[in-house]
Amino acid sequence: ERGNRGGIEFGFCSTSASRAQAIGYINFDKGMPQLYEMEVGQIDRGASVKWISFFPAEEEVLLPPLCSIEAVGNAKYEEVEVLSHGTEGASAPTKRTVMVWPMRLNVNLKGKTVEEHQA
């Protein structure tokens, strides 16, 4: 209606710096799979928690609450390779289509800290 193409994430948002890890979390059985590729800068970015993660290979990056995530272009369709599990538990790569959205992240630098909320 107003030309907005994005939204505000009200809580912490878990993302990954690894494209392969992000694709691994996509549920290909529900609708059109989507992947958000986020453009970040020196100020507008999340915090890597790889150094304290139980799963460091996931390369998790946490975005703070009240981040604005905005589409900055049109989606494109890409073929990606995913692992599908067979009856014996072995994995075989297959090609699947994913809708990839270019996104820009804007971190809310004016939000209150936890201490300010508790006061």
Buried (B, 14 or more C-beta within 10 A) or exposed (E): EEEEEBEEBEEEBEBBBBEEBBBEEBEBEEEEBEBBEBEBEEEBBBEBBBEEEEEEEBBBBEBBBBBBBBBEEEBEEEEBEBEEEEEEEEEEEEEBEBBBBBBBBBBBEEEEEEEEEEE
